[in-house]
Amino acid sequence: MGKRLKPEEIIAKLREVEVRLARGETAAQAARAIGVTEQSYYRWRKEYGGLQVGQAKRMKDMEKENTRLRRAVSDLTLDNQILQEVVRGKY
């Protein structure tokens, strides 16, 4: 398994493929030239196609924040359920 690339690196590689495609190379040739499989190229294009480097960084930051907030909501929900069980047990 190869190393995991950062979104900024993926966007740069996607731009390189776009240049190669404009020169007349096939998608398979262009993907091979940047060192990835054609499948990876299409997956990256689906996820990062059309993004600028700054947008990719912002997206990654938002994903981290979203994960943190989900964890906080999950913890609060669990606390609430425990408190409700305690209250029901007393009556």
C-alpha positions as protocol buffer text, in pm:
chain_id: "A"
residue {
  index: 1
  type: MET
  ca { x: 0 y: 0 z: 0 }
}
residue {
  index: 2
  type: GLY
  ca { x: 140 y: 341 z: -98 }
}
residue {
  index: 3
  type: LYS
  ca { x: 161 y: 653 z: 110 }
}
residue {
  index: 4
  type: ARG
  ca { x: -152 y: 858 z: 163 }
}
residue {
  index: 5
  type: LEU
  ca { x: -141 y: 1191 z: -16 }
}
residue {
  index: 6
  type: LYS
  ca { x: -265 y: 1520 z: 123 }
}
residue {
  index: 7
  type: PRO
  ca { x: -559 y: 1688 z: -54 }
}
residue {
  index: 8
  type: GLU
  ca { x: -327 y: 1962 z: -182 }
}
residue {
  index: 9
  type: GLU
  ca { x: -102 y: 1701 z: -343 }
}
residue {
  index: 10
  type: ILE
  ca { x: -400 y: 1524 z: -498 }
}
residue {
  index: 11
  type: ILE
  ca { x: -528 y: 1849 z: -648 }
}
residue {
  index: 12
  type: ALA
  ca { x: -184 y: 1918 z: -797 }
}
residue {
  index: 13
  type: LYS
  ca { x: -175 y: 1570 z: -950 }
}
residue {
  index: 14
  type: LEU
  ca { x: -526 y: 1616 z: -1090 }
}
residue {
  index: 15
  type: ARG
  ca { x: -415 y: 1939 z: -1257 }
}
residue {
  index: 16
  type: GLU
  ca { x: -118 y: 1758 z: -1407 }
}
residue {
  index: 17
  type: VAL
  ca { x: -351 y: 1494 z: -1549 }
}
residue {
  index: 18
  type: GLU
  ca { x: -572 y: 1767 z: -1698 }
}
residue {
  index: 19
  type: VAL
  ca { x: -267 y: 1911 z: -1878 }
}
residue {
  index: 20
  type: ARG
  ca { x: -170 y: 1567 z: -2008 }
}
residue {
  index: 21
  type: LEU
  ca { x: -526 y: 1500 z: -2126 }
}
residue {
  index: 22
  type: ALA
  ca { x: -525 y: 1833 z: -2310 }
}
residue {
  index: 23
  type: ARG
  ca { x: -206 y: 1721 z: -2487 }
}
residue {
  index: 24
  type: GLY
  ca { x: -390 y: 1414 z: -2615 }
}
residue {
  index: 25
  type: GLU
  ca { x: -289 y: 1142 z: -2370 }
}
residue {
  index: 26
  type: THR
  ca { x: -548 y: 893 z: -2252 }
}
residue {
  index: 27
  type: ALA
  ca { x: -667 y: 894 z: -1893 }
}
residue {
  index: 28
  type: ALA
  ca { x: -485 y: 565 z: -1830 }
}
residue {
  index: 29
  type: GLN
  ca { x: -155 y: 704 z: -1964 }
}
residue {
  index: 30
  type: ALA
  ca { x: -190 y: 1026 z: -1766 }
}
residue {
  index: 31
  type: ALA
  ca { x: -274 y: 840 z: -1445 }
}
residue {
  index: 32
  type: ARG
  ca { x: 22 y: 609 z: -1491 }
}
residue {
  index: 33
  type: ALA
  ca { x: 247 y: 913 z: -1549 }
}
residue {
  index: 34
  type: ILE
  ca { x: 154 y: 1059 z: -1208 }
}
residue {
  index: 35
  type: GLY
  ca { x: 200 y: 723 z: -1040 }
}
residue {
  index: 36
  type: VAL
  ca { x: -157 y: 618 z: -961 }
}
residue {
  index: 37
  type: THR
  ca { x: -407 y: 373 z: -1101 }
}
residue {
  index: 38
  type: GLU
  ca { x: -682 y: 486 z: -1332 }
}
residue {
  index: 39
  type: GLN
  ca { x: -933 y: 395 z: -1058 }
}
residue {
  index: 40
  type: SER
  ca { x: -759 y: 624 z: -810 }
}
residue {
  index: 41
  type: TYR
  ca { x: -760 y: 904 z: -1066 }
}
residue {
  index: 42
  type: TYR
  ca { x: -1135 y: 877 z: -1119 }
}
residue {
  index: 43
  type: ARG
  ca { x: -1202 y: 850 z: -743 }
}
residue {
  index: 44
  type: TRP
  ca { x: -989 y: 1160 z: -680 }
}
residue {
  index: 45
  type: ARG
  ca { x: -1159 y: 1347 z: -962 }
}
residue {
  index: 46
  type: LYS
  ca { x: -1498 y: 1265 z: -812 }
}
residue {
  index: 47
  type: GLU
  ca { x: -1394 y: 1383 z: -466 }
}
residue {
  index: 48
  type: TYR
  ca { x: -1157 y: 1673 z: -541 }
}
residue {
  index: 49
  type: GLY
  ca { x: -1241 y: 1772 z: -898 }
}
residue {
  index: 50
  type: GLY
  ca { x: -1289 y: 2147 z: -935 }
}
residue {
  index: 51
  type: LEU
  ca { x: -1152 y: 2233 z: -591 }
}
residue {
  index: 52
  type: GLN
  ca { x: -879 y: 2486 z: -529 }
}
residue {
  index: 53
  type: VAL
  ca { x: -603 y: 2412 z: -276 }
}
residue {
  index: 54
  type: GLY
  ca { x: -751 y: 2654 z: -23 }
}
residue {
  index: 55
  type: GLN
  ca { x: -1093 y: 2495 z: -57 }
}
residue {
  index: 56
  type: ALA
  ca { x: -945 y: 2150 z: 5 }
}
residue {
  index: 57
  type: LYS
  ca { x: -775 y: 2270 z: 323 }
}
residue {
  index: 58
  type: ARG
  ca { x: -1100 y: 2428 z: 441 }
}
residue {
  index: 59
  type: MET
  ca { x: -1292 y: 2109 z: 363 }
}
residue {
  index: 60
  type: LYS
  ca { x: -1046 y: 1903 z: 568 }
}
residue {
  index: 61
  type: ASP
  ca { x: -1073 y: 2147 z: 862 }
}
residue {
  index: 62
  type: MET
  ca { x: -1451 y: 2133 z: 843 }
}
residue {
  index: 63
  type: GLU
  ca { x: -1444 y: 1751 z: 844 }
}
residue {
  index: 64
  type: LYS
  ca { x: -1233 y: 1754 z: 1162 }
}
residue {
  index: 65
  type: GLU
  ca { x: -1468 y: 2004 z: 1327 }
}
residue {
  index: 66
  type: ASN
  ca { x: -1769 y: 1798 z: 1221 }
}
residue {
  index: 67
  type: THR
  ca { x: -1617 y: 1485 z: 1377 }
}
residue {
  index: 68
  type: ARG
  ca { x: -1548 y: 1672 z: 1700 }
}
residue {
  index: 69
  type: LEU
  ca { x: -1903 y: 1806 z: 1716 }
}
residue {
  index: 70
  type: ARG
  ca { x: -2055 y: 1465 z: 1645 }
}
residue {
  index: 71
  type: ARG
  ca { x: -1852 y: 1318 z: 1930 }
}
residue {
  index: 72
  type: ALA
  ca { x: -1971 y: 1596 z: 2163 }
}
residue {
  index: 73
  type: VAL
  ca { x: -2337 y: 1540 z: 2069 }
}
residue {
  index: 74
  type: SER
  ca { x: -2292 y: 1167 z: 2116 }
}
residue {
  index: 75
  type: ASP
  ca { x: -2146 y: 1216 z: 2464 }
}
residue {
  index: 76
  type: LEU
  ca { x: -2426 y: 1454 z: 2564 }
}
residue {
  index: 77
  type: THR
  ca { x: -2692 y: 1213 z: 2436 }
}
residue {
  index: 78
  type: LEU
  ca { x: -2539 y: 931 z: 2638 }
}
residue {
  index: 79
  type: ASP
  ca { x: -2527 y: 1150 z: 2951 }
}
residue {
  index: 80
  type: ASN
  ca { x: -2891 y: 1245 z: 2897 }
}
residue {
  index: 81
  type: GLN
  ca { x: -2999 y: 881 z: 2864 }
}
residue {
  index: 82
  type: ILE
  ca { x: -2813 y: 783 z: 3181 }
}
residue {
  index: 83
  type: LEU
  ca { x: -2978 y: 1068 z: 3374 }
}
residue {
  index: 84
  type: GLN
  ca { x: -3322 y: 966 z: 3248 }
}
residue {
  index: 85
  type: GLU
  ca { x: -3265 y: 608 z: 3363 }
}
residue {
  index: 86
  type: VAL
  ca { x: -3157 y: 731 z: 3707 }
}
residue {
  index: 87
  type: VAL
  ca { x: -3468 y: 953 z: 3739 }
}
residue {
  index: 88
  type: ARG
  ca { x: -3700 y: 668 z: 3633 }
}
residue {
  index: 89
  type: GLY
  ca { x: -3537 y: 435 z: 3886 }
}
residue {
  index: 90
  type: LYS
  ca { x: -3613 y: 663 z: 4180 }
}
residue {
  index: 91
  type: TYR
  ca { x: -3991 y: 678 z: 4123 }
}
